[in-house]
Amino acid sequence: MAFTYDPNDLGKHLNWIRLRIGDIDTTDQQIQDEEINAHLAVEPRAEFAAANVAEAIAVRYARVGAAVESETYLALADAIRKEATPTYI
């Protein structure tokens, strides 16, 4: 599996999602390219795919008992969805 991040190509969904969820450190990888691309295949809108990726990371942390990290990624997923969802007056 691969981990790539190019801050000079944020027009590419993979890079933008990594930036948005904070997974840009090659020494502390949270998710692989193939997994992000799988989320994009199901949800092509980058904002919502990013929220789904954040939830997937939260589940991983929850499984190992890292509640604070899990809650942090769940809150991030919620924030991303709220930012991406239009509000009507």
A tleap script that builds the chain and sets N, CA, C and O, in Angstrom:
source leaprc.protein.ff14SB
mol = sequence {
  NMET ALA PHE THR TYR ASP PRO ASN ASP LEU
  GLY LYS HIE LEU ASN TRP ILE ARG LEU ARG
  ILE GLY ASP ILE ASP THR THR ASP GLN GLN
  ILE GLN ASP GLU GLU ILE ASN ALA HIE LEU
  ALA VAL GLU PRO ARG ALA GLU PHE ALA ALA
  ALA ASN VAL ALA GLU ALA ILE ALA VAL ARG
  TYR ALA ARG VAL GLY ALA ALA VAL GLU SER
  GLU THR TYR LEU ALA LEU ALA ASP ALA ILE
  ARG LYS GLU ALA THR PRO THR TYR CILE
}
set mol.1.N position { 0.844 -1.177 0.000 }
set mol.1.CA position { 0.000 0.000 0.000 }
set mol.1.C position { 0.886 1.235 0.000 }
set mol.1.O position { 2.041 1.199 0.424 }
set mol.2.N position { 0.314 2.325 -0.486 }
set mol.2.CA position { 1.102 3.533 -0.690 }
set mol.2.C position { 0.586 4.695 0.151 }
set mol.2.O position { -0.583 4.753 0.534 }
set mol.3.N position { 1.497 5.606 0.418 }
set mol.3.CA position { 1.174 6.871 1.051 }
set mol.3.C position { 1.841 7.962 0.232 }
set mol.3.O position { 3.067 8.018 0.137 }
set mol.4.N position { 1.026 8.831 -0.362 }
set mol.4.CA position { 1.583 9.955 -1.100 }
set mol.4.C position { 0.880 11.225 -0.663 }
set mol.4.O position { -0.291 11.214 -0.283 }
set mol.5.N position { 1.623 12.320 -0.725 }
set mol.5.CA position { 1.048 13.630 -0.447 }
set mol.5.C position { 1.888 14.664 -1.165 }
set mol.5.O position { 3.103 14.733 -0.976 }
set mol.6.N position { 1.239 15.466 -1.988 }
set mol.6.CA position { 1.918 16.527 -2.719 }
set mol.6.C position { 1.191 17.841 -2.456 }
set mol.6.O position { 0.130 18.086 -3.030 }
set mol.7.N position { 1.758 18.695 -1.587 }
set mol.7.CA position { 1.083 19.956 -1.263 }
set mol.7.C position { 1.013 20.916 -2.450 }
set mol.7.O position { 0.303 21.920 -2.391 }
set mol.8.N position { 1.734 20.620 -3.512 }
set mol.8.CA position { 1.698 21.457 -4.704 }
set mol.8.C position { 0.589 21.043 -5.672 }
set mol.8.O position { 0.410 21.675 -6.713 }
set mol.9.N position { -0.152 19.992 -5.337 }
set mol.9.CA position { -1.222 19.498 -6.209 }
set mol.9.C position { -2.497 19.260 -5.394 }
set mol.9.O position { -3.030 18.151 -5.366 }
set mol.10.N position { -2.978 20.320 -4.730 }
set mol.10.CA position { -4.157 20.181 -3.886 }
set mol.10.C position { -5.447 20.120 -4.690 }
set mol.10.O position { -6.522 19.933 -4.120 }
set mol.11.N position { -5.355 20.275 -5.996 }
set mol.11.CA position { -6.508 20.074 -6.856 }
set mol.11.C position { -6.848 18.597 -6.991 }
set mol.11.O position { -7.958 18.247 -7.392 }
set mol.12.N position { -5.913 17.744 -6.664 }
set mol.12.CA position { -6.140 16.299 -6.680 }
set mol.12.C position { -6.836 15.921 -5.371 }
set mol.12.O position { -6.360 16.263 -4.288 }
set mol.13.N position { -7.953 15.222 -5.474 }
set mol.13.CA position { -8.746 14.898 -4.286 }
set mol.13.C position { -7.934 14.205 -3.196 }
set mol.13.O position { -8.084 14.524 -2.017 }
set mol.14.N position { -7.095 13.281 -3.571 }
set mol.14.CA position { -6.304 12.539 -2.583 }
set mol.14.C position { -5.476 13.497 -1.724 }
set mol.14.O position { -5.468 13.382 -0.499 }
set mol.15.N position { -4.789 14.433 -2.358 }
set mol.15.CA position { -3.961 15.382 -1.618 }
set mol.15.C position { -4.804 16.317 -0.769 }
set mol.15.O position { -4.453 16.613 0.374 }
set mol.16.N position { -5.926 16.786 -1.331 }
set mol.16.CA position { -6.793 17.684 -0.587 }
set mol.16.C position { -7.357 16.994 0.648 }
set mol.16.O position { -7.416 17.593 1.721 }
set mol.17.N position { -7.775 15.729 0.503 }
set mol.17.CA position { -8.315 14.979 1.643 }
set mol.17.C position { -7.241 14.808 2.709 }
set mol.17.O position { -7.512 15.000 3.894 }
set mol.18.N position { -6.036 14.451 2.307 }
set mol.18.CA position { -4.958 14.314 3.293 }
set mol.18.C position { -4.742 15.624 4.054 }
set mol.18.O position { -4.592 15.622 5.276 }
set mol.19.N position { -4.726 16.732 3.328 }
set mol.19.CA position { -4.549 18.035 3.968 }
set mol.19.C position { -5.703 18.309 4.933 }
set mol.19.O position { -5.479 18.737 6.065 }
set mol.20.N position { -6.919 18.065 4.490 }
set mol.20.CA position { -8.101 18.391 5.296 }
set mol.20.C position { -8.173 17.586 6.577 }
set mol.20.O position { -8.610 18.101 7.606 }
set mol.21.N position { -7.747 16.319 6.532 }
set mol.21.CA position { -7.818 15.496 7.747 }
set mol.21.C position { -6.515 15.531 8.539 }
set mol.21.O position { -6.424 14.941 9.615 }
set mol.22.N position { -5.509 16.222 8.008 }
set mol.22.CA position { -4.245 16.362 8.730 }
set mol.22.C position { -3.310 15.178 8.615 }
set mol.22.O position { -2.419 15.013 9.448 }
set mol.23.N position { -3.492 14.356 7.606 }
set mol.23.CA position { -2.655 13.166 7.419 }
set mol.23.C position { -1.595 13.454 6.361 }
set mol.23.O position { -1.644 12.919 5.254 }
set mol.24.N position { -0.641 14.303 6.716 }
set mol.24.CA position { 0.376 14.709 5.742 }
set mol.24.C position { 1.790 14.335 6.170 }
set mol.24.O position { 2.749 14.628 5.456 }
set mol.25.N position { 1.930 13.699 7.312 }
set mol.25.CA position { 3.245 13.330 7.842 }
set mol.25.C position { 3.567 11.881 7.454 }
set mol.25.O position { 2.918 10.946 7.922 }
set mol.26.N position { 4.561 11.713 6.609 }
set mol.26.CA position { 4.910 10.360 6.142 }
set mol.26.C position { 5.419 9.465 7.269 }
set mol.26.O position { 5.432 8.243 7.128 }
set mol.27.N position { 5.836 10.057 8.380 }
set mol.27.CA position { 6.324 9.252 9.506 }
set mol.27.C position { 5.206 8.873 10.475 }
set mol.27.O position { 5.434 8.114 11.417 }
set mol.28.N position { 4.001 9.395 10.254 }
set mol.28.CA position { 2.858 9.097 11.123 }
set mol.28.C position { 1.600 8.946 10.270 }
set mol.28.O position { 0.634 9.692 10.432 }
set mol.29.N position { 1.624 7.988 9.376 }
set mol.29.CA position { 0.541 7.775 8.415 }
set mol.29.C position { -0.702 7.219 9.108 }
set mol.29.O position { -0.626 6.313 9.938 }
set mol.30.N position { -1.855 7.797 8.737 }
set mol.30.CA position { -3.119 7.348 9.313 }
set mol.30.C position { -3.907 6.441 8.366 }
set mol.30.O position { -4.653 5.568 8.808 }
set mol.31.N position { -3.734 6.658 7.061 }
set mol.31.CA position { -4.526 5.898 6.084 }
set mol.31.C position { -3.759 5.856 4.762 }
set mol.31.O position { -2.994 6.769 4.449 }
set mol.32.N position { -3.967 4.812 4.008 }
set mol.32.CA position { -3.240 4.613 2.752 }
set mol.32.C position { -4.008 5.200 1.559 }
set mol.32.O position { -5.225 5.379 1.609 }
set mol.33.N position { -3.274 5.488 0.504 }
set mol.33.CA position { -3.868 6.040 -0.717 }
set mol.33.C position { -5.022 5.179 -1.222 }
set mol.33.O position { -6.079 5.692 -1.589 }
set mol.34.N position { -4.810 3.882 -1.235 }
set mol.34.CA position { -5.820 2.973 -1.765 }
set mol.34.C position { -7.129 3.070 -0.974 }
set mol.34.O position { -8.214 2.953 -1.543 }
set mol.35.N position { -7.020 3.280 0.322 }
set mol.35.CA position { -8.218 3.404 1.149 }
set mol.35.C position { -8.943 4.724 0.861 }
set mol.35.O position { -10.171 4.755 0.774 }
set mol.36.N position { -8.188 5.799 0.714 }
set mol.36.CA position { -8.803 7.081 0.353 }
set mol.36.C position { -9.485 6.955 -1.003 }
set mol.36.O position { -10.615 7.412 -1.177 }
set mol.37.N position { -8.809 6.342 -1.956 }
set mol.37.CA position { -9.391 6.176 -3.293 }
set mol.37.C position { -10.651 5.318 -3.252 }
set mol.37.O position { -11.575 5.542 -4.034 }
set mol.38.N position { -10.702 4.341 -2.352 }
set mol.38.CA position { -11.914 3.523 -2.202 }
set mol.38.C position { -13.072 4.386 -1.697 }
set mol.38.O position { -14.205 4.227 -2.152 }
set mol.39.N position { -12.798 5.283 -0.774 }
set mol.39.CA position { -13.845 6.195 -0.291 }
set mol.39.C position { -14.291 7.132 -1.406 }
set mol.39.O position { -15.480 7.423 -1.534 }
set mol.40.N position { -13.348 7.603 -2.208 }
set mol.40.CA position { -13.688 8.471 -3.337 }
set mol.40.C position { -14.508 7.737 -4.396 }
set mol.40.O position { -15.325 8.354 -5.081 }
set mol.41.N position { -14.302 6.442 -4.536 }
set mol.41.CA position { -15.065 5.664 -5.514 }
set mol.41.C position { -16.541 5.582 -5.105 }
set mol.41.O position { -17.426 5.527 -5.958 }
set mol.42.N position { -16.791 5.577 -3.810 }
set mol.42.CA position { -18.159 5.511 -3.297 }
set mol.42.C position { -18.765 6.905 -3.184 }
set mol.42.O position { -19.950 7.104 -3.452 }
set mol.43.N position { -17.938 7.867 -2.784 }
set mol.43.CA position { -18.388 9.247 -2.581 }
set mol.43.C position { -17.437 10.190 -3.309 }
set mol.43.O position { -16.423 10.598 -2.742 }
set mol.44.N position { -17.746 10.542 -4.552 }
set mol.44.CA position { -16.820 11.344 -5.351 }
set mol.44.C position { -16.673 12.802 -4.906 }
set mol.44.O position { -15.727 13.476 -5.314 }
set mol.45.N position { -17.595 13.293 -4.076 }
set mol.45.CA position { -17.437 14.663 -3.571 }
set mol.45.C position { -16.368 14.652 -2.486 }
set mol.45.O position { -16.522 13.996 -1.456 }
set mol.46.N position { -15.295 15.375 -2.725 }
set mol.46.CA position { -14.117 15.326 -1.862 }
set mol.46.C position { -14.439 15.628 -0.405 }
set mol.46.O position { -13.895 14.984 0.491 }
set mol.47.N position { -15.311 16.593 -0.157 }
set mol.47.CA position { -15.628 16.966 1.221 }
set mol.47.C position { -16.261 15.799 1.980 }
set mol.47.O position { -15.882 15.501 3.112 }
set mol.48.N position { -17.220 15.153 1.344 }
set mol.48.CA position { -17.888 14.050 2.012 }
set mol.48.C position { -16.997 12.807 2.085 }
set mol.48.O position { -17.066 12.055 3.057 }
set mol.49.N position { -16.175 12.592 1.081 }
set mol.49.CA position { -15.203 11.496 1.143 }
set mol.49.C position { -14.227 11.744 2.295 }
set mol.49.O position { -13.859 10.808 3.005 }
set mol.50.N position { -13.805 12.997 2.484 }
set mol.50.CA position { -12.894 13.326 3.584 }
set mol.50.C position { -13.547 13.020 4.933 }
set mol.50.O position { -12.892 12.503 5.839 }
set mol.51.N position { -14.817 13.333 5.063 }
set mol.51.CA position { -15.532 13.025 6.305 }
set mol.51.C position { -15.589 11.512 6.524 }
set mol.51.O position { -15.406 11.041 7.647 }
set mol.52.N position { -15.841 10.755 5.461 }
set mol.52.CA position { -15.875 9.300 5.572 }
set mol.52.C position { -14.507 8.743 5.957 }
set mol.52.O position { -14.420 7.801 6.744 }
set mol.53.N position { -13.446 9.317 5.408 }
set mol.53.CA position { -12.085 8.887 5.743 }
set mol.53.C position { -11.800 9.170 7.211 }
set mol.53.O position { -11.225 8.330 7.904 }
set mol.54.N position { -12.194 10.341 7.690 }
set mol.54.CA position { -11.985 10.683 9.102 }
set mol.54.C position { -12.722 9.694 10.005 }
set mol.54.O position { -12.202 9.299 11.049 }
set mol.55.N position { -13.920 9.297 9.611 }
set mol.55.CA position { -14.660 8.300 10.391 }
set mol.55.C position { -13.968 6.944 10.374 }
set mol.55.O position { -13.947 6.244 11.386 }
set mol.56.N position { -13.405 6.574 9.239 }
set mol.56.CA position { -12.688 5.294 9.159 }
set mol.56.C position { -11.485 5.298 10.105 }
set mol.56.O position { -11.201 4.292 10.757 }
set mol.57.N position { -10.792 6.408 10.177 }
set mol.57.CA position { -9.657 6.518 11.099 }
set mol.57.C position { -10.160 6.462 12.541 }
set mol.57.O position { -9.535 5.828 13.391 }
set mol.58.N position { -11.282 7.120 12.819 }
set mol.58.CA position { -11.859 7.096 14.163 }
set mol.58.C position { -12.166 5.672 14.606 }
set mol.58.O position { -11.926 5.308 15.757 }
set mol.59.N position { -12.692 4.873 13.696 }
set mol.59.CA position { -13.011 3.472 14.015 }
set mol.59.C position { -11.741 2.707 14.384 }
set mol.59.O position { -11.742 1.911 15.324 }
set mol.60.N position { -10.674 2.947 13.651 }
set mol.60.CA position { -9.408 2.269 13.960 }
set mol.60.C position { -8.924 2.615 15.354 }
set mol.60.O position { -8.481 1.745 16.103 }
set mol.61.N position { -9.012 3.896 15.699 }
set mol.61.CA position { -8.591 4.297 17.047 }
set mol.61.C position { -9.509 3.695 18.110 }
set mol.61.O position { -9.041 3.263 19.163 }
set mol.62.N position { -10.797 3.666 17.840 }
set mol.62.CA position { -11.738 3.106 18.805 }
set mol.62.C position { -11.448 1.631 19.063 }
set mol.62.O position { -11.565 1.157 20.193 }
set mol.63.N position { -11.072 0.915 18.017 }
set mol.63.CA position { -10.806 -0.521 18.163 }
set mol.63.C position { -9.630 -0.819 19.068 }
set mol.63.O position { -9.561 -1.895 19.661 }
set mol.64.N position { -8.700 0.124 19.183 }
set mol.64.CA position { -7.536 -0.094 20.054 }
set mol.64.C position { -7.671 0.650 21.379 }
set mol.64.O position { -6.719 0.724 22.157 }
set mol.65.N position { -8.851 1.198 21.628 }
set mol.65.CA position { -9.117 1.847 22.905 }
set mol.65.C position { -8.586 3.265 23.029 }
set mol.65.O position { -8.448 3.781 24.138 }
set mol.66.N position { -8.292 3.890 21.920 }
set mol.66.CA position { -7.801 5.271 21.929 }
set mol.66.C position { -8.996 6.211 21.760 }
set mol.66.O position { -9.224 6.760 20.682 }
set mol.67.N position { -9.746 6.382 22.838 }
set mol.67.CA position { -11.004 7.119 22.787 }
set mol.67.C position { -10.819 8.586 22.394 }
set mol.67.O position { -11.604 9.118 21.609 }
set mol.68.N position { -9.804 9.233 22.925 }
set mol.68.CA position { -9.607 10.655 22.622 }
set mol.68.C position { -9.343 10.859 21.136 }
set mol.68.O position { -9.922 11.750 20.515 }
set mol.69.N position { -8.473 10.038 20.570 }
set mol.69.CA position { -8.166 10.142 19.147 }
set mol.69.C position { -9.395 9.830 18.309 }
set mol.69.O position { -9.662 10.505 17.315 }
set mol.70.N position { -10.142 8.811 18.705 }
set mol.70.CA position { -11.355 8.440 17.985 }
set mol.70.C position { -12.359 9.590 17.997 }
set mol.70.O position { -12.920 9.939 16.958 }
set mol.71.N position { -12.581 10.168 19.156 }
set mol.71.CA position { -13.520 11.278 19.267 }
set mol.71.C position { -13.054 12.488 18.464 }
set mol.71.O position { -13.870 13.212 17.895 }
set mol.72.N position { -11.748 12.705 18.419 }
set mol.72.CA position { -11.201 13.821 17.648 }
set mol.72.C position { -11.516 13.656 16.168 }
set mol.72.O position { -11.942 14.606 15.511 }
set mol.73.N position { -11.306 12.448 15.641 }
set mol.73.CA position { -11.596 12.213 14.219 }
set mol.73.C position { -13.097 12.223 13.938 }
set mol.73.O position { -13.510 12.642 12.857 }
set mol.74.N position { -13.914 11.778 14.874 }
set mol.74.CA position { -15.365 11.860 14.678 }
set mol.74.C position { -15.821 13.318 14.646 }
set mol.74.O position { -16.674 13.690 13.840 }
set mol.75.N position { -15.253 14.137 15.522 }
set mol.75.CA position { -15.583 15.558 15.523 }
set mol.75.C position { -15.123 16.220 14.227 }
set mol.75.O position { -15.812 17.088 13.692 }
set mol.76.N position { -13.970 15.814 13.726 }
set mol.76.CA position { -13.473 16.337 12.458 }
set mol.76.C position { -14.423 15.962 11.326 }
set mol.76.O position { -14.755 16.806 10.494 }
set mol.77.N position { -14.861 14.716 11.286 }
set mol.77.CA position { -15.806 14.273 10.251 }
set mol.77.C position { -17.081 15.107 10.301 }
set mol.77.O position { -17.597 15.525 9.265 }
set mol.78.N position { -17.581 15.346 11.497 }
set mol.78.CA position { -18.789 16.146 11.656 }
set mol.78.C position { -18.561 17.579 11.162 }
set mol.78.O position { -19.411 18.141 10.472 }
set mol.79.N position { -17.424 18.162 11.513 }
set mol.79.CA position { -17.117 19.534 11.088 }
set mol.79.C position { -17.002 19.633 9.565 }
set mol.79.O position { -17.488 20.590 8.962 }
set mol.80.N position { -16.366 18.655 8.957 }
set mol.80.CA position { -16.211 18.663 7.495 }
set mol.80.C position { -17.580 18.585 6.825 }
set mol.80.O position { -17.847 19.309 5.866 }
set mol.81.N position { -18.441 17.712 7.326 }
set mol.81.CA position { -19.785 17.580 6.748 }
set mol.81.C position { -20.576 18.876 6.895 }
set mol.81.O position { -21.277 19.288 5.972 }
set mol.82.N position { -20.463 19.511 8.047 }
set mol.82.CA position { -21.187 20.772 8.260 }
set mol.82.C position { -20.676 21.849 7.312 }
set mol.82.O position { -21.468 22.622 6.772 }
set mol.83.N position { -19.373 21.912 7.102 }
set mol.83.CA position { -18.809 22.887 6.174 }
set mol.83.C position { -19.273 22.635 4.741 }
set mol.83.O position { -19.461 23.577 3.971 }
set mol.84.N position { -19.456 21.373 4.387 }
set mol.84.CA position { -19.789 21.007 3.009 }
set mol.84.C position { -21.283 21.065 2.726 }
set mol.84.O position { -21.693 21.050 1.565 }
set mol.85.N position { -22.100 21.131 3.770 }
set mol.85.CA position { -23.536 21.122 3.596 }
set mol.85.C position { -24.047 22.560 3.585 }
set mol.85.O position { -23.828 23.306 4.539 }
set mol.86.N position { -24.723 22.947 2.515 }
set mol.86.CA position { -25.224 24.327 2.456 }
set mol.86.C position { -26.301 24.569 3.509 }
set mol.86.O position { -27.103 23.690 3.824 }
set mol.87.N position { -26.290 25.764 4.031 }
set mol.87.CA position { -27.341 26.150 4.975 }
set mol.87.C position { -28.278 27.116 4.287 }
set mol.87.O position { -27.846 27.979 3.522 }
set mol.88.N position { -29.518 26.974 4.552 }
set mol.88.CA position { -30.536 27.810 3.911 }
set mol.88.C position { -31.212 28.669 4.974 }
set mol.88.O position { -31.461 28.225 6.095 }
set mol.89.N position { -31.493 29.877 4.602 }
set mol.89.CA position { -32.149 30.814 5.529 }
set mol.89.C position { -33.641 30.719 5.375 }
set mol.89.O position { -34.379 31.424 6.063 }
savepdb mol mol.pdb
quit
